[in-house]
Amino acid sequence: MKNTLPAHIAFGQKLAANENVAIKHNFSNSCGQSLSVAQLCALGEISLDDLLGEQELSYASINGSHHLRTLIARFHQDYNNHQVQLSADNILTFCGAQEALSAIYQTVIVNDEDNDKAVNSRYAEMEIVVVTPCYPSLVTMAEQLGIKVRSLAVSFDKNWQINEQELLGLINENTRLIVLNSPHNPSGSIINSDFSSQILAIAKKYNCYLLADDVSQASNYNGVELAHTYLDYDRTIVVSVLSKSFGLAGVRIGWAVSKNKALLKKLLAVKAQASICTSIVDEKLAELALENHEKIINSNNAIIKNNISLFQRFIEKNHDYFSWHTPQAGLLTLVKCHTEIPMLEWAEQLAEETGIFVYPACLFGLEGSYFRLGLGTKNLPIILESLQRYIDYHE
């Protein structure tokens, strides 16, 4: 199995090595507005010294602290309609969501002892189903394992909407894993509650695993129906993290949630060969964030809504240069750029001339003149001012 840099990270590294580029702003930022440690402590009405002053800098719990896992369980219970009552025993923490995703792929595809679809480690008939474009590793991790990827592509012409019947039609007796991401990165489309029930039913029919990447589920500023019951199924794993809706990417805490405690033990075995445990300092900050999640999420959702209005006005002024569909939920969407310059070249030129960093959508599996737009941070007006100067200069 050959390991290579994900395409979007390789592109970022290329720009970092470009002597003509000095990045000032990330226009494709997938995170909400971040907080300083002082601001986070103020939300919890606690001083940093009270939070960490007496904390011994020892190893954290391998599973994650019981209090943190209890808070995570309550967080997911609040946003969904599960009949199962989640507890700390249904949670396993990781160093970010990527480590959790990697552990899940290794466990349910490679190392699962009841894997009757891959006798003698032969995966030729095993498949995963995923919606594209997507976070690159959701596809590349399967490809590196030699697993067939069946993908449903969303398109600008259809408002990035997921064709429900086409997605359900991809799932069959060879499906090992269904990968869902709602709100969708990078389009901002959703899987609503009714459709999620249909997906759950077909997952049960074919006895396949269901991975729900819920990292921005809380970014639901339009109040759409995002709640699901996936976790009532014992082959479901939900993944989330503090970097997206919370905006706390510097707190390297992600997690996996499952009704299936035996499955969580298998994930723990993979984690034990990687990070082993998270940072105990990060755990304390994560606990504080989850204790105050309503304040953080409400503030970040207000920023996103305001940014959507700002960008809509920008689009109306520059409709000859850009077009878009507003996201249904989440922090991201895709923007169509009306240029004949290949998007990788356009993005590099933009970075050189303005210091604005954007991810061309081809890095996520979507060809054409599109880039990923992040709507979660307060600096969007400054970025738009700089982008407007760039457009005016090149007209």
ZIHUHU-V136769 format. One record per pair of residues at least 24 apart in sequence whose ideal C-beta (glycine too) atoms are under 6 Angstrom apart, sorted by sequence separation. I is the first residue (numbers start at 0). J is the second residue. D is the distance in whole Angstrom. If there is no record, write none. Layout:
i=I j=J d=D
i=I j=J d=D
This chain:
i=122 j=146 d=5
i=213 j=237 d=5
i=177 j=202 d=6
i=214 j=239 d=5
i=233 j=258 d=5
i=252 j=277 d=6
i=208 j=234 d=5
i=209 j=235 d=4
i=210 j=236 d=5
i=211 j=237 d=5
i=212 j=238 d=5
i=213 j=239 d=5
i=214 j=240 d=5
i=218 j=244 d=5
i=233 j=259 d=4
i=342 j=368 d=6
i=159 j=186 d=4
i=161 j=188 d=6
i=217 j=244 d=4
i=333 j=360 d=6
i=160 j=188 d=6
i=215 j=243 d=4
i=230 j=258 d=6
i=62 j=91 d=6
i=63 j=92 d=3
i=159 j=188 d=4
i=214 j=243 d=4
i=215 j=244 d=5
i=252 j=281 d=5
i=199 j=229 d=6
i=251 j=281 d=5
i=338 j=368 d=6
i=355 j=385 d=6
i=163 j=194 d=5
i=170 j=201 d=5
i=174 j=205 d=6
i=250 j=281 d=5
i=175 j=207 d=6
i=176 j=208 d=5
i=177 j=209 d=5
i=178 j=210 d=5
i=179 j=211 d=5
i=180 j=212 d=4
i=192 j=224 d=4
i=195 j=227 d=4
i=336 j=368 d=5
i=353 j=385 d=5
i=153 j=186 d=6
i=172 j=205 d=6
i=174 j=207 d=5
i=182 j=215 d=5
i=191 j=224 d=5
i=199 j=232 d=6
i=252 j=285 d=4
i=167 j=201 d=6
i=176 j=210 d=6
i=189 j=223 d=6
i=192 j=226 d=5
i=250 j=284 d=5
i=335 j=369 d=6
i=250 j=285 d=5
i=104 j=140 d=5
i=108 j=144 d=6
i=333 j=369 d=5
i=334 j=370 d=6
i=353 j=389 d=5
i=334 j=372 d=5
i=332 j=372 d=5
i=128 j=169 d=5
i=137 j=178 d=5
i=247 j=288 d=6
i=128 j=170 d=6
i=331 j=373 d=6
i=245 j=288 d=6
i=241 j=285 d=6
i=330 j=374 d=6
i=330 j=375 d=4
i=128 j=174 d=6
i=126 j=173 d=5
i=126 j=174 d=5
i=124 j=173 d=5
i=127 j=176 d=4
i=128 j=177 d=5
i=129 j=178 d=4
i=125 j=175 d=5
i=134 j=184 d=6
i=245 j=295 d=6
i=244 j=296 d=6
i=246 j=299 d=6
i=116 j=175 d=6
i=306 j=374 d=4
i=107 j=176 d=6
i=309 j=379 d=6
i=313 j=383 d=5
i=320 j=390 d=6
i=303 j=374 d=5
i=303 j=375 d=6
i=306 j=379 d=5
i=317 j=390 d=6
i=302 j=377 d=6
i=217 j=296 d=5
i=220 j=300 d=4
i=220 j=303 d=5
i=220 j=304 d=5
i=107 j=208 d=5
i=223 j=327 d=6
i=223 j=328 d=5
i=103 j=210 d=6
i=219 j=328 d=5
i=218 j=329 d=5
i=218 j=330 d=5
i=215 j=329 d=4
i=215 j=330 d=6
i=96 j=214 d=6
i=6 j=135 d=5
i=5 j=135 d=4
i=5 j=136 d=6
i=103 j=236 d=5
i=78 j=216 d=6
i=189 j=327 d=5
i=99 j=238 d=5
i=187 j=326 d=2
i=188 j=327 d=6
i=189 j=328 d=5
i=187 j=327 d=6
i=96 j=238 d=5
i=187 j=329 d=5
i=0 j=143 d=5
i=96 j=240 d=4
i=187 j=331 d=6
i=95 j=240 d=6
i=187 j=332 d=4
i=80 j=226 d=5
i=182 j=328 d=4
i=185 j=331 d=5
i=79 j=226 d=5
i=81 j=228 d=6
i=83 j=230 d=6
i=182 j=329 d=3
i=184 j=331 d=5
i=186 j=333 d=5
i=79 j=227 d=6
i=80 j=228 d=5
i=83 j=231 d=5
i=185 j=333 d=6
i=81 j=230 d=5
i=82 j=231 d=5
i=81 j=231 d=6
i=99 j=253 d=5
i=95 j=251 d=5
i=99 j=255 d=5
i=94 j=251 d=5
i=96 j=253 d=4
i=95 j=253 d=4
i=106 j=265 d=5
i=92 j=252 d=6
i=93 j=253 d=5
i=106 j=266 d=6
i=92 j=254 d=5
i=106 j=269 d=6
i=90 j=254 d=6
i=91 j=255 d=5
i=102 j=266 d=5
i=105 j=269 d=5
i=159 j=324 d=6
i=90 j=256 d=6
i=158 j=324 d=5
i=89 j=256 d=6
i=102 j=269 d=4
i=102 j=270 d=6
i=91 j=263 d=5
i=83 j=258 d=5
i=91 j=266 d=6
i=91 j=267 d=6
i=185 j=363 d=6
i=94 j=274 d=4
i=155 j=335 d=6
i=75 j=256 d=6
i=71 j=254 d=5
i=94 j=277 d=5
i=92 j=277 d=5
i=185 j=371 d=4
i=30 j=242 d=5
i=30 j=243 d=6
i=31 j=244 d=6
i=33 j=246 d=5
i=32 j=246 d=5
i=31 j=246 d=3
i=61 j=276 d=5
i=67 j=282 d=5
i=74 j=289 d=6
i=30 j=246 d=5
i=59 j=276 d=5
i=30 j=248 d=5
i=58 j=276 d=6
i=59 j=277 d=5
i=64 j=282 d=5
i=67 j=285 d=6
i=67 j=286 d=5
i=70 j=289 d=4
i=59 j=279 d=4
i=66 j=286 d=6
i=59 j=282 d=5
i=132 j=360 d=6
i=132 j=363 d=4
i=51 j=283 d=6
i=132 j=364 d=4
i=50 j=283 d=6
i=131 j=364 d=5
i=132 j=365 d=4
i=43 j=287 d=5
i=39 j=287 d=6
i=43 j=291 d=5
i=42 j=291 d=5
i=42 j=294 d=5
i=32 j=299 d=5
i=31 j=299 d=4
i=32 j=302 d=5
i=29 j=331 d=6
i=26 j=355 d=5
i=20 j=350 d=5
i=27 j=357 d=5
i=20 j=351 d=5
i=23 j=354 d=3
i=24 j=355 d=5
i=25 j=356 d=5
i=26 j=357 d=5
i=27 j=358 d=4
i=19 j=351 d=5
i=22 j=354 d=6
i=21 j=354 d=5
i=22 j=356 d=5
i=14 j=350 d=5
i=27 j=371 d=4
i=29 j=373 d=6
i=31 j=375 d=4
i=32 j=376 d=5
i=28 j=373 d=4
i=30 j=375 d=6
i=32 j=377 d=6
i=27 j=373 d=5
i=28 j=376 d=6
i=7 j=358 d=5
i=10 j=362 d=6
i=7 j=362 d=4
i=6 j=362 d=4
i=26 j=382 d=6
i=24 j=382 d=5
